[in-house]
């Protein structure tokens, strides 16, 4: 899914898991916007998130490069 498509769903309710590089859970969020907010908090504490995973059908993984593009875009 493209950044633009994801951006249209920032506030849709869903289960998003913020994962580190080993696939360990760092945070759980109920919307993509909230997940990106959690990523900001993790970054400010020196913790690097590697991906987001939508824990619903169909599953969707947002990789690190797309995650940080979405993070930057959501800061406005």
N, C-alpha and C positions, 0 to 999 in steps of 0.2 A: 504494500500500500504506500502511495506517495505521501510526502510531507503534507501536501495540500489536502489530500483526502483525509489524513489523520486529523488535521487541524479543524476540519468541519465536525469532528466528533469529540472535541476536547471535553465537553460537558455531558456526554452521554453516559449514563450509569453502566458500569462494567467493573469487573475485578481485574486490576492491574498489579502485577508483581514486579518490584524493582529488584534486579538480580546483580550480584557481583560477577567477576570473571569466572568463578568456579560454579556458577549457577545457584549459589546460596542466596536465600531470601534476605534482602536488606530492609524492605518496607512493603506494605500492602496498601493499595489505594482503591477508591471506588470510582474515580474518573481519571481520564488521561491527564487533565489539567492538574488534579491533585497529585498524581504520580510525578509530574514534572516539578511541582512545588517540593515534593519530598526529595527529588534529585538535587534541587538547589540546596536544601538543608544538609543533605549528605555531603555535597561538595564543599560547603562552608566548614564542615567538620573534618575535611581532609579524606573523606571516603569516596572512592570512585565507583560509580554504578556503571555496569557494562551493557545492560539491556533491560528492556521492559517486556513482560510477557502478559498477554491478555489471557486470563484463566477461564475462558469460556469457549463455546463452539462457534465458529471454528477458531482454534487458537491462533494468535498473531504475535510474532516476536518483533520488537523494534530493536534493531542492532545499535551498537554504540554510536556510530557515525550519524545515524538518523535520530537517535535519542538526543544527541547534543545539538543537532540542527533544530529539533522541535523545542528543546530547552531554550535556545537562544531566541527563537521566534515567539515563545510564550512570555518572555520577559517584558514585552512591550505593554 
